[in-house]
Amino acid sequence: MGRDFSHIARNCERAVLTAYRDLRAHGTPDPHAFQACTTLYRIHHPEASLNEARRLVAEWIDHHLVRQDRGPTPGCNCP
């Protein structure tokens, strides 16, 4: 699971994926890792609703970790 996320431009997206990967690598169950990453996203974006945060985190995990796609993803406009 040691995937490099340096190609990801958004700081929040990179932080979420790194946290998720590391939590799962250390044995954290998926629902707890997902919840922690949703919280992390909302720290970066307090204006985001819980549903928006869950949707984006799920899309990013699926895109980068499940499908291992390196292309762009939907999300926020932050650097």
Buried (B, 14 or more C-beta within 10 A) or exposed (E): EEEEBEEBEBEBBBBBBBBBBEBBEEEBEEEEBBBBBBBBBBEBBEEBEEEBBBBBBBBBBEBBBEEEEEEEBEBBEEE
